[in-house]
Amino acid sequence: MGIQRNPTRSVRIGTVTIGAGHEIAVQSMTATPTRDVAATAAQVNALHAAGAEVVRIAVDSDGDAESIAAIRQETDANLVVDLQENYRLATVIGPYVDKIRYNPGHLYHHERRKPWQEKVRFLAGVATENDCAIRVGVNCGSVDPAKKDQFDAADSVGPMLASALEHCELLDSMDFTRYCVSLKDSDPHAVVDVNRRFADARPDIPLHLGVTEAGLPPDGVIKTRIALEQLISRGIGDTIRVSLTVPNDRKPEEIAAGRQILDDIAHGRVRSVVDYGLETLNIISCPSCSRVENEAFVKLAEDVKQMTAYAHDQAITIAVMGCRVNGPGETDDADLGLWCGPNFVNLKRGPTTIGRYSYDEILPRLKKELDALIAAE
């Protein structure tokens, strides 16, 4: 089945090139603590062996950044560093990686008085000096607040799209064109909408596709498949990631799932007739990464899915997030949200925090809130 791909420019990431008609690359992300060099290098190599053409590692601190040099010595994989709030750590990791990912919504956390444009110029300079590509990674739960304020509160797609286009314009003005863009949401329909609109506006820029916090398999695979089928069949998308909530030893399943989806699309085996979660219980959960401070998070996500099975026919969304970086913001749009710290789980109803509970206490408390929502229907 021949699919006419968008005529994007090419972007090299180490030994792999995306865009300009190259094969769609499949990637994943480590979930081990980055400062645990041995464990992180082992997971990078496991993902690489499973066929990951790019592997992403989160860097949140000086210790994380300083570990990247040692990890680089242990692997031949193409490495991407996911910078969080401290963009200046790019200088530490730049010599050892092939791509730098930054989130426009996180740039304002550090050096708040400095314009975001200066920070992007800094990142582009580091990337140029170290032969790195860049990914502008826009996420539904962490959109730049200044951009979000320009749109109606009910419009989740508009701020994401505007933020991405604004950053592309700035990078282009600096003659830095070795970048791709991602626009992710936990709702596959929103992912389709925002990426189609971006591709219409900037068909020249390669797109990294994925559904953030897709959740546990098989649901997470189904959600991702729905979005990718709609986009890739229209020629949109140059690299993909299937984000699944699985234990560390099962992370290579993301690669297998991604390759299966791509193969099915190529052969016309599409399943998008599935009516995704509009009138049934929807559980979203993040894929787990090094930002998770308690490995009990994955077990908790599984327990939430089992405990809430009785509410399958209710149109309620429950979000289970593994860290304090993205969790607080990315649970705001859920009916019930849990975001996990090292010792406690924070429970929310919409954007309102109910309280924090131990890992042993949280399931009964969640059930009480779920029952109250059902009774109020």
LUMVEXZA-886386 format. One line per field, with one value per residue (C-alpha): residue in one letter; x, y, z; residue number from 0. Coordinates in Angstrom, 2 decimals, decimal comma. Layout:
N
residuo: c(A	...) .
px: c(X	...) .
py: c(Y	...) .
pz: c(Z	...) .
num: c(NUM	...) .
//
This chain:
377
residuo: c(M	G	I	Q	R	N	P	T	R	S	V	R	I	G	T	V	T	I	G	A	G	H	E	I	A	V	Q	S	M	T	A	T	P	T	R	D	V	A	A	T	A	A	Q	V	N	A	L	H	A	A	G	A	E	V	V	R	I	A	V	D	S	D	G	D	A	E	S	I	A	A	I	R	Q	E	T	D	A	N	L	V	V	D	L	Q	E	N	Y	R	L	A	T	V	I	G	P	Y	V	D	K	I	R	Y	N	P	G	H	L	Y	H	H	E	R	R	K	P	W	Q	E	K	V	R	F	L	A	G	V	A	T	E	N	D	C	A	I	R	V	G	V	N	C	G	S	V	D	P	A	K	K	D	Q	F	D	A	A	D	S	V	G	P	M	L	A	S	A	L	E	H	C	E	L	L	D	S	M	D	F	T	R	Y	C	V	S	L	K	D	S	D	P	H	A	V	V	D	V	N	R	R	F	A	D	A	R	P	D	I	P	L	H	L	G	V	T	E	A	G	L	P	P	D	G	V	I	K	T	R	I	A	L	E	Q	L	I	S	R	G	I	G	D	T	I	R	V	S	L	T	V	P	N	D	R	K	P	E	E	I	A	A	G	R	Q	I	L	D	D	I	A	H	G	R	V	R	S	V	V	D	Y	G	L	E	T	L	N	I	I	S	C	P	S	C	S	R	V	E	N	E	A	F	V	K	L	A	E	D	V	K	Q	M	T	A	Y	A	H	D	Q	A	I	T	I	A	V	M	G	C	R	V	N	G	P	G	E	T	D	D	A	D	L	G	L	W	C	G	P	N	F	V	N	L	K	R	G	P	T	T	I	G	R	Y	S	Y	D	E	I	L	P	R	L	K	K	E	L	D	A	L	I	A	A	E) .
px: c(0,00	1,75	1,45	2,42	4,56	4,67	7,64	9,50	13,15	15,60	16,91	19,86	19,90	23,24	23,21	19,53	17,82	14,14	11,98	12,42	10,98	13,23	11,68	9,68	11,98	10,77	12,04	11,58	12,69	14,49	12,69	15,65	17,15	19,57	22,23	22,27	24,66	24,76	20,98	20,34	23,02	21,59	18,10	19,39	21,11	18,03	15,89	18,56	18,73	14,93	15,16	14,92	16,59	16,60	16,58	15,66	16,97	15,51	17,88	16,52	19,63	23,39	23,84	21,73	23,62	27,01	25,95	25,34	29,07	29,45	26,28	27,56	30,67	28,48	26,28	26,24	22,57	21,48	20,81	18,39	18,38	15,06	15,88	13,37	13,47	17,20	17,98	21,61	22,39	22,56	26,22	27,01	25,23	25,72	29,03	27,57	24,16	22,66	19,56	18,31	14,61	13,17	9,61	8,58	6,33	9,26	11,56	9,90	10,76	14,45	15,69	12,15	13,16	15,06	13,03	12,36	13,84	17,27	17,00	16,15	19,08	21,31	20,01	20,42	23,99	24,82	23,23	25,22	28,51	27,96	26,41	23,03	19,50	16,68	13,13	10,63	8,39	5,01	2,84	-0,81	-0,19	2,68	1,93	3,67	1,33	1,68	0,52	-2,29	-3,67	-4,23	-6,84	-10,18	-9,78	-11,71	-9,26	-6,43	-5,16	-4,81	-2,09	-0,07	-0,18	0,63	3,55	5,07	4,73	6,27	9,32	9,74	9,69	12,41	14,65	14,25	15,17	18,47	19,08	18,81	16,71	17,93	14,89	11,63	8,46	6,13	2,63	1,30	-1,91	-3,42	-6,48	-5,70	-8,33	-6,57	-3,26	-4,74	-6,26	-3,19	-0,75	-2,92	-3,17	0,56	1,32	-0,97	0,87	4,42	4,56	8,34	9,04	9,38	6,96	7,53	4,19	2,87	0,06	1,37	0,38	-1,23	-1,29	-1,19	-1,27	-3,38	-5,31	-2,21	-1,39	-4,96	-4,98	-1,66	-2,76	-5,88	-3,82	-1,02	-3,37	-5,16	-1,94	0,50	-2,13	-2,24	1,54	2,05	4,77	8,47	9,29	7,05	6,99	4,46	4,32	3,29	3,10	5,12	7,86	11,44	12,11	9,19	10,13	11,16	7,45	7,13	9,37	7,51	4,18	5,44	6,79	3,58	1,48	3,70	3,59	-0,19	-0,64	1,70	-0,38	-3,78	-4,58	-6,13	-8,54	-9,55	-13,23	-12,88	-14,86	-12,26	-13,35	-15,95	-18,66	-16,61	-14,09	-10,77	-7,62	-4,53	-1,10	2,39	4,94	7,31	10,74	13,66	11,59	9,46	10,47	8,78	8,68	5,38	3,82	3,54	1,90	-0,46	-1,53	-2,29	-4,22	-6,25	-7,23	-8,35	-10,13	-12,12	-13,24	-16,75	-17,11	-16,27	-19,49	-19,03	-17,68	-15,06	-11,35	-8,81	-5,19	-2,32	0,96	4,34	6,15	5,96	7,33	4,39	1,87	0,30	-0,50	-1,31	-3,99	-5,95	-8,19	-9,05	-12,16	-9,92	-6,14	-3,33	0,27	2,92	5,71	8,30	6,06	2,62	0,07	-1,68	-5,37	-7,26	-10,79	-10,34	-7,82	-8,67	-6,41	-8,31	-5,29	-2,28	-2,33	0,10	0,36	-1,60	-4,41	-4,93	-7,08	-9,95	-9,88	-9,96	-12,90	-14,81	-14,34	-15,19	-18,40	-19,33	-18,84	-20,98	-23,72	-23,74	-24,28) .
py: c(0,00	3,17	6,17	9,60	11,11	14,80	16,47	17,33	18,25	15,71	15,78	13,61	12,13	10,37	7,48	7,74	10,33	11,19	13,11	13,61	10,18	8,18	5,25	6,16	5,66	3,97	5,18	4,76	6,20	4,82	4,51	3,79	6,51	8,31	8,53	4,72	4,46	0,66	0,24	3,05	1,86	-1,67	-0,40	1,75	-1,30	-3,49	-0,98	-0,61	-4,40	-4,49	-2,12	1,36	3,74	6,53	6,23	9,14	9,74	12,27	14,75	16,68	17,51	18,06	14,44	13,18	15,36	14,22	10,57	10,97	10,88	7,50	6,12	7,23	5,06	1,99	2,19	2,81	3,82	7,21	9,15	11,99	13,88	15,14	18,42	19,44	22,74	23,60	24,30	25,18	21,52	21,27	22,31	19,29	16,69	18,18	16,44	13,00	12,94	13,13	15,20	17,59	17,66	20,67	21,51	25,13	24,98	24,19	27,00	29,53	27,61	28,56	32,17	33,50	37,04	35,93	35,84	32,36	33,41	33,80	30,33	28,80	30,62	29,13	25,61	26,01	27,20	24,17	21,87	23,45	23,22	19,54	18,30	17,67	17,82	19,37	18,30	20,96	18,82	20,40	18,57	19,14	19,17	21,65	24,30	27,65	29,53	32,78	31,04	29,21	32,52	33,67	30,99	29,92	27,53	24,86	24,99	22,56	22,33	26,02	26,86	23,78	24,61	28,29	27,46	24,99	27,35	30,21	28,15	26,94	30,52	31,50	28,53	29,22	32,88	31,67	29,42	26,39	23,90	20,59	20,06	18,16	18,85	16,78	17,72	15,19	14,71	11,77	11,95	10,42	12,59	15,73	14,29	13,82	17,29	19,24	17,31	17,66	21,39	21,69	19,67	21,93	25,01	23,60	20,56	21,00	20,09	16,42	15,29	12,97	11,26	9,74	9,70	10,84	8,83	6,23	3,85	0,12	-2,37	-3,26	0,00	2,16	0,42	0,87	4,60	5,09	3,03	5,15	8,35	6,93	5,28	8,56	10,55	8,22	7,15	10,84	11,02	12,78	11,56	10,76	9,09	7,49	6,47	4,15	5,24	2,30	1,90	-1,28	-2,50	-1,77	-5,24	-4,90	-1,53	-3,18	-3,93	-0,29	-1,00	-4,16	-2,33	0,56	-1,69	-3,72	-0,56	0,70	-2,67	-2,86	0,65	-0,13	-3,20	-1,55	-3,41	-0,44	-0,53	3,09	2,18	1,56	4,23	5,35	5,88	8,59	6,79	4,39	4,56	5,97	5,34	7,22	6,74	7,89	5,46	5,68	7,27	8,22	10,99	8,38	8,44	5,20	2,10	1,19	3,61	0,94	-1,54	1,24	1,92	-1,77	-1,89	1,19	-0,46	-3,64	-1,86	0,42	-2,32	-2,18	1,36	0,35	1,79	5,20	8,12	9,02	9,70	8,69	9,78	8,06	9,99	8,92	12,14	15,64	17,23	16,58	15,00	18,11	19,75	16,67	15,45	18,72	17,64	14,23	13,64	12,00	12,32	10,67	11,86	10,00	11,17	8,99	8,18	9,58	9,74	13,05	12,70	15,31	15,83	17,86	20,61	20,55	18,64	16,43	15,31	13,04	9,43	6,58	3,95	1,61	4,14	5,49	2,78	2,88	6,69	6,68	4,26	6,57	9,49	7,34	6,13	9,73	10,72	7,81	8,66	12,25	11,25) .
pz: c(0,00	-1,18	1,13	-0,18	2,59	3,40	1,64	4,85	5,01	6,39	9,95	10,96	14,47	14,83	12,38	11,48	9,28	9,50	7,05	3,30	2,53	4,88	6,70	9,80	12,79	15,98	19,31	23,05	26,39	29,42	32,75	35,02	37,27	34,94	37,65	37,78	34,86	34,71	34,77	32,29	29,87	30,08	29,27	26,40	24,94	25,44	23,55	20,88	20,47	20,15	17,19	18,71	16,29	18,88	22,69	24,94	28,47	30,92	32,59	35,56	37,58	37,51	38,59	35,71	33,25	34,48	34,02	30,29	29,44	31,17	29,55	26,14	26,62	27,15	24,04	20,30	20,30	19,02	22,21	22,87	26,14	27,41	29,14	31,75	33,58	33,48	29,85	30,67	31,31	27,51	27,70	29,90	27,79	24,32	23,49	24,21	22,54	19,08	19,79	22,46	23,27	25,02	26,03	25,34	28,39	30,70	29,59	31,87	35,08	35,11	34,91	34,70	33,83	30,75	27,50	26,18	22,84	24,46	25,95	22,57	20,96	23,66	22,96	19,20	19,76	21,89	19,31	16,47	18,38	19,18	15,90	17,55	16,24	18,30	19,03	20,01	22,22	22,98	25,48	26,35	30,09	30,12	27,51	27,96	30,38	28,44	25,29	27,07	28,37	24,78	24,11	25,51	28,44	26,53	23,61	24,35	20,77	19,91	22,47	21,53	17,83	18,35	20,64	18,18	15,22	17,20	18,13	14,56	13,32	15,79	14,93	11,23	11,77	13,24	10,22	12,48	10,55	11,96	14,13	14,34	16,31	18,47	19,64	22,12	24,06	25,93	23,67	20,27	18,60	19,85	18,62	15,16	15,15	16,25	14,05	10,96	11,54	12,09	8,96	6,95	8,24	8,09	5,78	5,59	9,24	10,28	12,96	15,91	16,62	19,82	22,35	25,72	28,80	26,54	29,51	30,07	27,20	25,35	25,82	25,32	22,07	20,83	21,63	19,87	16,89	16,43	16,21	14,07	11,58	10,95	10,57	8,83	6,30	5,30	4,94	8,27	10,63	10,42	13,74	16,39	20,00	21,66	25,33	27,52	31,28	31,72	34,10	33,11	31,77	29,36	27,83	24,52	24,03	22,94	19,96	18,98	19,21	17,10	14,38	14,29	13,89	11,05	9,29	9,60	8,20	5,30	4,43	4,91	8,12	9,93	12,85	13,30	13,10	16,85	18,72	21,25	24,82	24,45	26,43	28,53	31,35	30,14	32,17	31,07	32,60	31,75	30,28	33,28	32,96	35,17	36,76	38,57	42,24	43,31	41,13	42,81	40,30	37,58	39,98	41,11	37,52	37,06	40,34	39,37	36,11	37,90	40,74	38,43	36,04	37,54	36,12	32,55	31,12	32,75	30,67	33,27	32,78	35,45	35,07	36,87	36,57	37,86	38,76	40,17	36,98	34,67	37,03	38,59	35,25	33,23	35,66	35,52	32,66	34,12	36,21	38,80	38,81	40,74	40,61	42,52	44,78	46,52	49,52	48,78	45,96	45,37	44,50	42,49	41,25	38,09	38,87	42,62	44,99	47,45	49,46	49,50	50,63	51,12	48,42	50,72	51,27	47,79	46,15	48,70	48,59	44,79	44,82	47,15	44,74	41,72	43,36	44,13	40,49	39,31	41,79	40,57	36,93) .
num: c(0	1	2	3	4	5	6	7	8	9	10	11	12	13	14	15	16	17	18	19	20	21	22	23	24	25	26	27	28	29	30	31	32	33	34	35	36	37	38	39	40	41	42	43	44	45	46	47	48	49	50	51	52	53	54	55	56	57	58	59	60	61	62	63	64	65	66	67	68	69	70	71	72	73	74	75	76	77	78	79	80	81	82	83	84	85	86	87	88	89	90	91	92	93	94	95	96	97	98	99	100	101	102	103	104	105	106	107	108	109	110	111	112	113	114	115	116	117	118	119	120	121	122	123	124	125	126	127	128	129	130	131	132	133	134	135	136	137	138	139	140	141	142	143	144	145	146	147	148	149	150	151	152	153	154	155	156	157	158	159	160	161	162	163	164	165	166	167	168	169	170	171	172	173	174	175	176	177	178	179	180	181	182	183	184	185	186	187	188	189	190	191	192	193	194	195	196	197	198	199	200	201	202	203	204	205	206	207	208	209	210	211	212	213	214	215	216	217	218	219	220	221	222	223	224	225	226	227	228	229	230	231	232	233	234	235	236	237	238	239	240	241	242	243	244	245	246	247	248	249	250	251	252	253	254	255	256	257	258	259	260	261	262	263	264	265	266	267	268	269	270	271	272	273	274	275	276	277	278	279	280	281	282	283	284	285	286	287	288	289	290	291	292	293	294	295	296	297	298	299	300	301	302	303	304	305	306	307	308	309	310	311	312	313	314	315	316	317	318	319	320	321	322	323	324	325	326	327	328	329	330	331	332	333	334	335	336	337	338	339	340	341	342	343	344	345	346	347	348	349	350	351	352	353	354	355	356	357	358	359	360	361	362	363	364	365	366	367	368	369	370	371	372	373	374	375	376) .
//
